[in-house]
Amino acid sequence: MNKAIIEGLLFLSGEEGLTLEQIKTSLQIEDEQAILNVLQNLKEEYQSPEKGIELVEYASRYKFVTKEFVYPYGQKLFEQIHAPTLSTAAIETLAIIAYKQPITRVEIEEIRGVNCEMMLKKLQARGLIEAKDRLDAVGKPLLYSITDAFLDAFSLETIKELPQLPQTKQEDELFSEEDQ
């Protein structure tokens, strides 16, 4: 029985952990007792005060967790980590996509007045927008729309929660002419 493989599998499983059955299936081994012996050996090994993590079993799932003495240091670490911010250009591009979706790159560039190809790639890499469909027109341009990650990042449940945009002076004049 290879202890290192079980250790690696437990590490890969992360917070979710693994059941005995999952370990058996992964290793293609039927001998539960042999696996339990390795798990017990790993538990004892990670109980050492020289280790910052330990192997635990909760709800029939085995997983690695951080030891309690590491917690204050983890707090300091996460206080220092700041979520990456978006540039003004990124926010402008995102806003255009959110309000006008689905929208092509050319339409975005007409509104912003600058090339936005790299910005679209960056926003896609961050998972905030996606290009799933193509416009049925010459060249079949990609249609961009926001993703669930965008909604999460801005704490929105649906796109309908976006604030209403104020009408521009041109729109006011256009609507008043139509009323006459």
Secondary structure, 3 states (H helix, E strand, C coil): CCHHHHHHHHHHHHHHCECHHHHHHHHCCCCHHHHHHHHHHHHHHHCCCCCCEEEEEECCEEEEEECHHHHHHHHHHHHHCCCCCCCHHHHHHHHHHHHHCCECHHHHHHHHCCCCHHHHHHHHHCCCEEEEEECCCCCCCEEEEECHHHHHHCCCCCHHHCCCCCCCHHHHHHHHHHHC
